[in-house]
Amino acid sequence: MKKVLTPVTKRWALFPQLLLLVVLTLFFKSSFAKDFGITGTTYAIKEHSVLDMIMGKLKQLNDQGVMAREQQTMQDYVKNILLNPPPVPGLKRTDTPRTFYYDPSMILQEDLRTSEGKMIYKAGTRLNPADFIPFKKTIVFLDADDSDQVAWFKAWSANNTKPRLIVLVGGPIFTIMNDWQQRVYFDQEGRITQRLGIQQVPAIVKQHENRLQIDEVLP
């Protein structure tokens, strides 16, 4: 995906180049200096440190109100990301329902020991968390920007009173939390849906024996 630079990130993207320019300037100034002797009247040279120059420039920008504008721009940018996170790419609205399973088993990369050093499981052991800790909640993935999916979830939740987790893949998360009066999560960068192999939403995830059953359903 092509990275889009905001006005803030554009300015910060120039910082490494400016720093490199300062370093190269100082380097060449010292490397190619040549003593031509003394001719004419000499005067005392008063040099300013780079730090003093930078601090002076920052003070000038602050006096001009530039710093305050940049700070407000950054705050507005972060606020917009929090209120309207970008939708998870690669997902589509369910058009062909399907059911599949996810095995949460993992292989230990190193020995698992107690704090006293007693061996519990050796490296290479295959463990399934579902064999030890039952997952009693149902996870529902949906795109809150799709009114049909929102209507589907309201009808589904009216007939399903078991504990559940709501994970959005699109939509204004805080608006949904206020409207539904319940905690809502967001699948940042699609990490959960990618791990589970979810390609369509809405999707319902629940434990079935020692695996997770995933149902991609029609809204």
LOLOLUM-762316 format. One record per residue (C-alpha): x, y, z. Coordinates in steps of 0.5 Angstrom, whole numbers, padded with zeros to 4 digits, always signed. Last residue first. Layout:
BEGIN
XYZ
...
END
This chain:
BEGIN
-0052-0020+0014
-0050-0026+0011
-0045-0030+0015
-0038-0032+0016
-0038-0037+0021
-0031-0039+0025
-0031-0045+0030
-0025-0044+0034
-0021-0051+0036
-0021-0055+0043
-0028-0057+0043
-0032-0052+0039
-0030-0045+0041
-0033-0039+0038
-0032-0034+0033
-0038-0030+0029
-0036-0027+0022
-0040-0021+0019
-0036-0020+0015
-0032-0024+0010
-0024-0026+0009
-0023-0029+0016
-0016-0033+0017
-0016-0033+0024
-0009-0029+0024
-0011-0024+0019
-0018-0023+0022
-0014-0021+0029
-0008-0017+0026
-0013-0013+0021
-0009-0007+0022
-0012-0005+0028
-0018-0010+0029
-0022-0005+0033
-0026-0006+0040
-0033-0004+0043
-0035-0004+0050
-0042-0003+0051
-0047+0003+0051
-0050+0001+0044
-0050+0008+0042
-0044+0011+0046
-0040+0005+0044
-0042+0006+0036
-0040+0013+0036
-0033+0011+0040
-0032+0006+0034
-0033+0010+0028
-0034+0005+0023
-0029-0001+0020
-0027-0008+0022
-0030-0007+0029
-0029-0013+0034
-0035-0014+0039
-0034-0019+0045
-0039-0023+0047
-0042-0026+0054
-0049-0030+0052
-0055-0026+0051
-0056-0029+0044
-0063-0027+0041
-0063-0020+0041
-0056-0020+0040
-0057-0023+0033
-0062-0017+0031
-0058-0012+0033
-0052-0015+0029
-0056-0016+0023
-0058-0008+0023
-0051-0006+0024
-0049-0011+0018
-0054-0008+0014
-0052-0001+0016
-0045-0002+0013
-0040+0003+0016
-0040-0001+0023
-0036-0007+0019
-0037-0013+0023
-0033-0018+0027
-0037-0022+0033
-0033-0026+0038
-0037-0031+0043
-0035-0032+0050
-0034-0038+0054
-0026-0039+0052
-0024-0045+0056
-0017-0045+0059
-0013-0051+0059
-0015-0055+0053
-0016-0049+0049
-0009-0046+0050
-0007-0052+0046
+0000-0054+0047
+0006-0057+0042
+0012-0059+0046
+0018-0057+0042
+0022-0054+0048
+0020-0058+0054
+0014-0057+0058
+0014-0056+0066
+0021-0057+0068
+0023-0054+0075
+0027-0048+0075
+0024-0045+0082
+0020-0040+0078
+0017-0045+0074
+0020-0048+0067
+0017-0048+0060
+0023-0050+0056
+0024-0046+0049
+0021-0045+0042
+0014-0048+0045
+0010-0050+0039
+0003-0047+0039
-0004-0050+0038
-0010-0044+0037
-0013-0049+0031
-0018-0045+0027
-0024-0048+0024
-0028-0046+0018
-0036-0045+0017
-0038-0041+0010
-0043-0036+0008
-0042-0034+0001
-0044-0026+0000
-0040-0024+0006
-0038-0016+0006
-0031-0016+0004
-0024-0016+0008
-0018-0014+0005
-0016-0008+0008
-0019-0006+0015
-0022+0000+0016
-0018+0007+0018
-0020+0009+0025
-0025+0014+0025
-0025+0017+0033
-0018+0015+0034
-0015+0017+0028
-0019+0023+0028
-0016+0025+0035
-0009+0023+0033
-0010+0028+0027
-0013+0034+0031
-0008+0033+0036
-0002+0034+0031
-0005+0040+0027
-0006+0043+0034
+0001+0042+0036
+0003+0044+0029
-0001+0051+0030
+0002+0052+0037
+0009+0051+0034
+0008+0056+0028
+0005+0061+0033
+0010+0067+0031
+0014+0067+0038
+0014+0059+0038
+0017+0059+0031
+0023+0064+0033
+0024+0060+0040
+0025+0054+0035
+0030+0058+0031
+0034+0060+0037
+0034+0053+0040
+0037+0051+0034
+0042+0056+0033
+0044+0055+0040
+0044+0048+0039
+0049+0049+0033
+0054+0053+0037
+0055+0060+0035
+0061+0063+0033
+0065+0069+0035
+0071+0071+0031
+0075+0076+0033
+0078+0081+0028
+0084+0081+0024
+0087+0087+0020
+0090+0085+0013
+0093+0078+0011
+0094+0073+0015
+0096+0066+0013
+0093+0062+0007
+0091+0056+0012
+0086+0051+0008
+0080+0048+0010
+0077+0043+0006
+0076+0037+0012
+0073+0042+0017
+0068+0046+0013
+0066+0039+0009
+0064+0036+0016
+0060+0042+0018
+0056+0042+0012
+0056+0035+0012
+0053+0034+0019
+0048+0040+0018
+0045+0037+0011
+0044+0031+0014
+0040+0034+0020
+0036+0037+0015
+0035+0031+0011
+0033+0027+0017
+0028+0033+0019
+0025+0033+0012
+0020+0027+0014
+0018+0031+0020
+0015+0036+0015
+0011+0031+0011
+0009+0027+0017
+0005+0034+0019
+0002+0035+0013
+0000+0028+0012
+0004+0023+0008
+0000+0018+0005
+0004+0011+0005
+0003+0007-0002
+0000+0000+0000
END
